[in-house]
Amino acid sequence: MAKSLSQEFVKGLWEEIPPFRLVLGLCPVLAVTRSVENGIGMGVATTFVLVCSNILISMLRNIIPSKIRIACFITIIATFVTVVEFLMQAFSYPLYLKLGIFIPLIVVNCIVLGRAEAFACKNDVAHSLADGLGIGLGFTLSLAVLGTFREVLGAGTFLGHSVFGDAFQPFTFMVEAPGAFIGLGILLCLMNIASSK
């Protein structure tokens, strides 16, 4: 039975939230979530690419030959990644510098390519839009929550503003690679506890 547009949208916010339920896109999740700003920036960029590529792939699904569909999907995704890259360079250059190589790597992000292959090429434009937006927002929320957790504990700040005052001794390992794994593990544990209840 086909899901409604609202069901397609909402599934990406909990049931199929990429890093926690689908366990996809972990490279940028672990690498760029040193701060909330980085997490939100990466999430918004990925959401833009995901929504636009889902729409275009859905529109072209009956035209793209099945033997070269992956190459076509990558070409479409790469086009939108280039657009995002130029927009970030023009309007948010400091954030673009912080995210570095992870912006161009959206091209091979398994979330974006996976949604193109598993969903957009099999569904109409409206459902593909709802799917892309829901999965993208879920991904952005995941990055923002992990970024908040790591920034608050690892630097004692939230969006660059002090949270605990001068007396706080930050857990500096939280803004390093081990902190990403520990933060992700704690959030996965909390989600599993919430789901079991």
C-alpha angles and dihedrals in degrees: 000000000000118000122237120248091257092051091050089051098044096047090071092057097060119341095054102016101161107232097034106035105020092031090220131138094028095147095068091034091060098035106046104033096091086114140017092244092056092047094050092044093052091044094051092047091050092045091053091051092044095050096044095045092046091053095047095043090049090050091050098038094110093046102047110089111238093230093062100029096115092052090049092048091051091048091052092046092047090053092056092043088055090051090051091047092053092045091051092048090051101042108018107026097156090054090045089055092049094051092045117162093006093078095061089042090066083086090073097032105135092220093061096041091041093054090048092052100036101037122004096054090054103041141059124265097260094052091043090052092050091047094049094046094047095046091043094050090046089052091048092050090049092052092045094050094047090044090051092049093049097042096047094047098032101043104012091237139106116208087345096306121116114254105181104027131238096309093065116105105207123222092240093189087070091073091049129075096274090054090057091056093043092048092048091048093050092048091048089051092050091048091050091050091049092048093049090057 
